[in-house]
Amino acid sequence: MQQKTTISVLLQRIALTLLVPVMLVPGFVSCSKSGQDDVYPVIDMSSAEAFPGYCDTIRAGETFVFRALLTDNAELGSYSLDIHNNFDHHSHSGSVEECPLGPVKVPVNPLVLIREFTIPAGLKTFEATDTIPVPQGVDPGDYHLVIRLTDREGWQTVKGIAIKVTGR
């Protein structure tokens, strides 16, 4: 009789160990759907107006207009642009679409740009249009443009684009 009781207690413990987590899952799932924003924002560079695109060229001594459509399911927050050289052929964990690279070289006067922009409150869609000067005399070659878009909840999307800088 005691052996049946021991087996019964053991089976009850196993059942509780397996059932408690299964019973809690619906509660956790319903918590994340309580109106909380848990969706990444979107950087859309697919329109004909978007610039620069994969392998596009910008010229030293001139300006270019960065254009992108930024969207979120709830509310946008801010975005930043980072342009830096890729003379060493580094990567960004798959976040940059690469184009054919020139030879590896040591930077002398590389273009370095980091700019942050706040998106007006309450917007789910924003057309980013920013004039970016490219100084005369920067090193021509391979560069990355990294766009970071953050929504009001803090979710962030990163998109990298390989671009070229040419001399004037």
Residue pairs with C-beta under 8 A, 6 or more apart in sequence:
32 38
36 153
37 72
37 73
37 74
37 75
37 151
37 152
37 153
37 155
38 153
38 155
39 72
39 73
39 74
39 151
39 155
40 151
40 155
40 156
40 157
41 70
41 71
41 72
41 76
41 149
41 150
41 151
41 155
41 156
41 157
42 70
42 71
42 72
42 149
42 157
43 68
43 69
43 70
43 79
43 147
43 149
43 157
43 159
44 50
44 68
44 69
44 70
44 71
45 53
45 68
45 69
45 159
45 161
47 67
47 69
49 67
50 67
50 68
50 69
51 64
51 65
51 66
51 67
52 58
52 64
52 66
52 145
52 161
52 163
53 161
54 97
54 99
54 161
54 162
55 99
55 100
55 162
55 163
55 164
56 161
56 163
56 164
57 163
57 164
57 165
57 166
58 64
58 134
58 163
58 164
58 165
58 166
59 134
59 165
59 166
59 167
59 168
60 111
60 134
60 135
60 136
60 137
60 138
60 140
60 165
60 166
60 167
60 168
61 134
61 135
61 136
61 137
61 168
62 133
62 134
62 168
63 131
63 132
63 133
63 134
64 131
64 132
64 134
65 129
65 130
65 131
65 132
66 81
66 128
66 129
66 130
66 131
66 132
66 145
67 127
67 128
67 129
68 127
68 128
68 147
69 125
69 126
69 127
69 128
70 76
70 79
70 119
70 125
70 126
70 127
70 128
70 149
71 124
71 125
71 126
72 124
72 151
72 152
73 124
74 124
74 151
74 152
74 153
75 121
75 122
75 123
75 124
75 151
75 152
75 153
76 119
76 123
76 124
76 125
76 126
76 149
76 151
76 152
77 118
77 119
77 150
77 151
77 152
77 153
77 154
78 116
78 117
78 118
78 119
78 149
78 150
79 116
79 117
79 119
79 128
79 147
79 148
79 149
79 150
80 114
80 115
80 116
80 117
80 147
80 148
81 113
81 114
81 115
81 117
81 130
81 132
81 145
81 146
81 147
82 113
82 114
82 144
82 145
82 146
82 147
82 148
83 111
83 112
83 113
83 114
83 132
83 143
83 144
83 145
83 146
83 163
84 110
84 111
84 112
84 113
84 143
84 144
84 146
85 107
85 110
85 111
85 112
85 139
85 141
85 142
85 143
85 144
86 101
86 141
86 142
86 143
86 144
86 162
87 104
87 105
87 106
87 107
87 110
87 139
87 141
87 142
88 104
89 101
89 104
89 142
91 98
92 144
92 146
92 158
92 160
95 146
95 158
95 159
95 160
96 144
96 146
96 160
96 161
96 162
97 160
97 161
97 162
98 162
99 162
99 164
101 142
102 141
102 142
105 139
105 141
107 139
108 139
109 137
109 138
109 139
110 138
110 139
111 134
111 135
111 138
111 139
111 143
111 165
113 132
115 130
115 132
117 128
117 130
119 126
120 126
134 165
136 168
138 165
139 165
140 164
140 165
140 166
140 167
141 164
141 165
142 162
142 164
143 162
143 163
143 164
143 165
144 160
144 161
144 162
144 163
145 160
145 161
145 163
146 158
146 159
146 160
146 161
147 158
147 159
147 160
147 161
148 156
148 157
148 158
149 156
149 157
149 158
149 159
150 156
